[in-house]
Amino acid sequence: MEGVLASACCIAVVAVLGVLTARFGWPVWIVASAAALAALTAILELAVLPGLLYRSWRYSVAEKEIELQHGIWVRRRTLIPMTRIQHVDSKQGPIQKRYGLSSVTFSTAAGSHRIPALSEAEAERVRRQISDWAGVADDDI
């Protein structure tokens, strides 16, 4: 979704530059350069970056903690103790539903964390495992 928004913003900038070029007689190379840059950005945001982000995601659920690791250029590692988890949820948007994917979200007092793009069966298994080890009641799931 973020890639679509970034691409839409780039297209809007190119459109505004096109109108300003026509109105004030600016050189056409300005709009052409902006359009080429917008096309490159759209390709990166919609085709290249999602695959890189998906391949860089790692998670591990153990009895005492959850470890999340992600990032392309800057690797971020997060350890969440099971004793801190207050709520576990799985979420599936319309695009995820089309591809049979789900995300598992769990909340602590400090905020919430997410494990994205799991198969539906894997998301249910991870959600149940976290709720069992964290001691979250079925009413809270």
C-alpha positions as CSV (number, residue, x, y, z in Angstrom):
1,M,0.0,0.0,0.0
2,E,2.9,2.4,0.8
3,G,4.3,1.8,-2.7
4,V,1.0,2.7,-4.3
5,L,0.8,5.9,-2.3
6,A,4.4,6.9,-3.1
7,S,3.8,6.2,-6.8
8,A,0.6,8.3,-6.7
9,C,2.5,11.2,-5.2
10,C,5.1,11.0,-7.9
11,I,2.5,11.0,-10.6
12,A,0.8,14.1,-8.9
13,V,4.2,15.9,-8.9
14,V,4.7,15.1,-12.6
15,A,1.2,16.3,-13.4
16,V,1.8,19.6,-11.5
17,L,5.1,20.1,-13.3
18,G,3.4,19.4,-16.6
19,V,0.8,22.1,-15.9
20,L,3.5,24.6,-14.8
21,T,5.6,23.8,-17.8
22,A,2.7,24.5,-20.2
23,R,1.7,27.6,-18.3
24,F,5.1,29.3,-17.9
25,G,7.0,27.9,-20.9
26,W,9.5,26.0,-18.9
27,P,11.9,23.6,-20.7
28,V,10.3,20.2,-21.5
29,W,13.3,18.3,-20.1
30,I,12.1,19.2,-16.5
31,V,8.8,17.3,-17.0
32,A,10.6,14.4,-18.9
33,S,13.2,14.0,-16.1
34,A,10.5,14.1,-13.4
35,A,8.4,11.5,-15.4
36,A,11.5,9.2,-15.7
37,L,12.3,9.5,-12.0
38,A,8.6,8.8,-11.2
39,A,8.6,5.7,-13.4
40,L,11.8,4.5,-11.7
41,T,10.3,5.1,-8.3
42,A,7.1,3.3,-9.2
43,I,9.1,0.2,-10.4
44,L,11.2,0.2,-7.3
45,E,8.3,0.7,-4.9
46,L,5.9,-1.7,-6.5
47,A,8.1,-4.5,-8.0
48,V,11.5,-4.6,-6.3
49,L,11.2,-3.3,-2.7
50,P,8.3,-5.6,-1.6
51,G,10.3,-8.7,-2.5
52,L,13.4,-7.5,-0.7
53,L,11.4,-6.6,2.4
54,Y,9.7,-10.0,2.3
55,R,13.0,-11.9,2.1
56,S,14.6,-9.8,4.9
57,W,11.8,-10.7,7.4
58,R,12.6,-13.3,10.1
59,Y,10.8,-14.2,13.3
60,S,11.2,-16.8,16.0
61,V,8.6,-17.7,18.6
62,A,10.1,-19.4,21.7
63,E,8.5,-20.2,25.1
64,K,10.0,-17.2,26.8
65,E,10.3,-14.6,24.0
66,I,9.5,-13.6,20.4
67,E,12.3,-12.4,18.2
68,L,11.6,-10.2,15.2
69,Q,14.3,-9.3,12.7
70,H,13.8,-7.1,9.6
71,G,15.3,-4.5,7.4
72,I,17.2,-4.2,4.1
73,W,19.9,-1.6,4.8
74,V,19.4,-1.2,8.5
75,R,18.7,-4.5,10.3
76,R,16.4,-4.2,13.3
77,R,16.1,-6.9,15.9
78,T,13.4,-6.9,18.5
79,L,13.0,-9.2,21.5
80,I,9.6,-9.3,23.2
81,P,9.3,-11.3,26.4
82,M,6.2,-13.5,26.5
83,T,5.4,-12.1,30.0
84,R,4.8,-8.7,28.4
85,I,2.3,-9.8,25.8
86,Q,-1.3,-8.7,26.6
87,H,-3.2,-9.3,23.4
88,V,-2.8,-11.5,20.3
89,D,-4.7,-11.0,17.1
90,S,-4.6,-12.2,13.5
91,K,-5.6,-9.8,10.7
92,Q,-6.4,-10.4,7.0
93,G,-7.1,-7.5,4.6
94,P,-8.7,-8.0,1.2
95,I,-5.4,-8.3,-0.7
96,Q,-4.1,-10.7,1.9
97,K,-7.3,-12.7,1.7
98,R,-6.9,-13.0,-2.1
99,Y,-3.5,-14.6,-1.6
100,G,-4.3,-16.7,1.5
101,L,-2.1,-14.6,3.8
102,S,-2.6,-13.2,7.3
103,S,-0.7,-11.1,9.8
104,V,-0.3,-11.8,13.5
105,T,-0.3,-8.8,15.7
106,F,0.5,-8.9,19.4
107,S,0.3,-6.0,21.9
108,T,2.4,-5.1,24.9
109,A,2.2,-2.1,27.2
110,A,4.9,-0.4,25.1
111,G,3.0,-0.9,21.8
112,S,2.2,-3.5,19.2
113,H,4.2,-5.7,16.9
114,R,3.3,-7.5,13.7
115,I,4.5,-10.6,11.9
116,P,3.3,-10.0,8.3
117,A,2.5,-12.3,5.3
118,L,2.0,-15.7,6.9
119,S,-0.1,-18.4,5.4
120,E,-3.5,-18.6,7.1
121,A,-2.7,-21.9,8.8
122,E,0.7,-20.7,9.9
123,A,-0.8,-17.4,11.3
124,E,-3.4,-19.4,13.3
125,R,-0.7,-21.7,14.6
126,V,1.6,-18.8,15.6
127,R,-1.3,-16.9,17.2
128,R,-2.3,-19.9,19.2
129,Q,1.3,-20.6,20.3
130,I,1.9,-17.1,21.4
131,S,-1.4,-16.9,23.3
132,D,-0.7,-20.2,25.1
133,W,2.9,-19.3,26.1
134,A,1.9,-15.7,27.0
135,G,-1.1,-16.9,29.1
136,V,-3.6,-14.8,27.1
137,A,-7.1,-16.0,27.7
138,D,-9.2,-17.1,24.6
139,D,-11.5,-14.1,25.3
140,D,-8.5,-11.8,24.7
141,I,-7.5,-13.4,21.4
